[in-house]
Amino acid sequence: LHDKSIPDSVGAWAKELMKRCVFKIIPVEVMKSRREVEKGNLCLRKTLSGVDLNRNWPVGWKPNRIGHEEYGGSSALSEAESRILRDIGAAWAPHSYVQTHSGEWALYTPWDHKALWGS
């Protein structure tokens, strides 16, 4: 038995998805870091001022000393790149998002850092 409502190929699935969804792609947050990744310095996620943008968000932000591997900035959203992404998300209000980490070939979804879904 085949359910006719389920696309039977990857191409058909992608076409159906494109009809139903809006995709916004923000390719690079920090160009200098991206250039370093392309040279082989993988998982370089910091700004020129040494802030780990993955840790510069209000959820889970904690103070660390400058130079610490997980330094999240002087405060949550202290970095322009984080504020730009926050503003894009607030204006668009997506149902979900996927974040790619080029240095570790990983995809993260909104629940990647929370103890409980929806908490």
C-alpha positions in Angstrom: 0.0 0.0 0.0 1.2 3.5 -0.8 -0.2 6.6 0.8 -0.8 9.1 -2.1 -0.4 12.1 0.3 3.3 11.1 0.9 5.7 12.1 -1.9 7.4 9.0 -3.4 10.8 10.6 -4.2 13.2 13.1 -2.7 12.5 15.5 -5.6 8.7 15.3 -5.1 9.2 15.7 -1.3 11.3 18.8 -1.9 8.8 20.3 -4.3 6.0 19.8 -1.8 8.1 21.3 1.0 8.9 24.4 -1.1 5.1 24.9 -1.7 4.4 24.9 2.0 7.4 26.5 3.6 9.4 29.7 3.5 13.1 29.4 3.8 15.5 32.2 4.9 19.2 31.5 4.7 21.7 33.6 6.5 24.9 32.1 5.2 27.7 33.5 7.4 27.7 35.4 10.7 31.4 36.3 10.8 33.3 36.4 7.5 36.8 36.4 9.0 36.0 33.2 11.0 34.5 31.6 7.9 37.7 32.3 5.9 39.7 30.7 8.7 37.5 27.6 8.5 38.1 27.4 4.8 41.8 27.4 5.5 41.4 24.4 7.8 41.0 26.1 11.2 37.8 24.2 11.9 35.1 25.3 14.4 36.3 28.9 14.7 33.2 30.6 16.0 34.5 33.7 17.6 34.3 37.3 16.6 37.4 39.5 16.2 36.9 40.6 19.8 37.0 36.9 20.9 33.3 36.4 21.7 31.7 33.0 21.0 28.5 33.9 19.3 27.0 30.6 20.2 27.1 31.7 23.8 26.0 35.4 23.3 22.3 34.7 23.7 20.1 35.4 26.7 19.2 31.7 27.1 22.1 30.1 28.9 24.4 33.2 28.9 26.9 33.2 31.7 29.9 35.4 32.5 33.3 34.1 31.6 36.7 35.8 31.4 37.9 37.2 28.1 40.0 34.5 26.4 38.0 31.7 27.8 37.0 29.1 25.2 33.3 29.8 25.9 33.5 33.6 26.4 30.0 34.8 25.6 30.7 38.5 25.7 30.3 41.2 28.3 26.6 40.5 28.4 23.9 38.6 26.4 23.5 40.1 22.9 26.5 42.3 23.4 27.6 41.5 19.8 26.1 43.1 16.7 25.9 39.7 14.9 23.7 38.3 17.6 21.5 41.3 17.7 21.1 41.2 13.9 20.0 37.5 14.1 17.7 38.3 17.0 16.1 41.1 15.0 15.6 38.9 11.9 14.0 36.2 14.0 11.7 38.7 15.8 10.6 40.3 12.5 10.0 37.0 10.8 8.8 34.9 13.8 9.7 31.4 12.3 8.0 28.3 13.5 11.4 26.6 13.6 15.0 27.0 12.5 18.1 25.0 11.8 21.6 26.2 12.6 24.6 24.7 10.8 28.0 24.5 12.3 30.5 24.2 9.5 33.5 23.3 11.6 31.8 20.2 13.0 29.4 19.3 10.3 26.4 19.5 12.6 22.9 20.8 12.5 21.2 22.1 15.6 17.5 22.8 16.2 15.9 25.2 18.7 15.9 22.6 21.5 19.7 21.8 21.3 20.5 23.5 24.6 17.3 23.2 26.8 16.7 20.7 29.5 13.0 20.4 28.5 11.1 21.1 25.3 9.3 24.3 25.5 10.9 25.4 28.7 
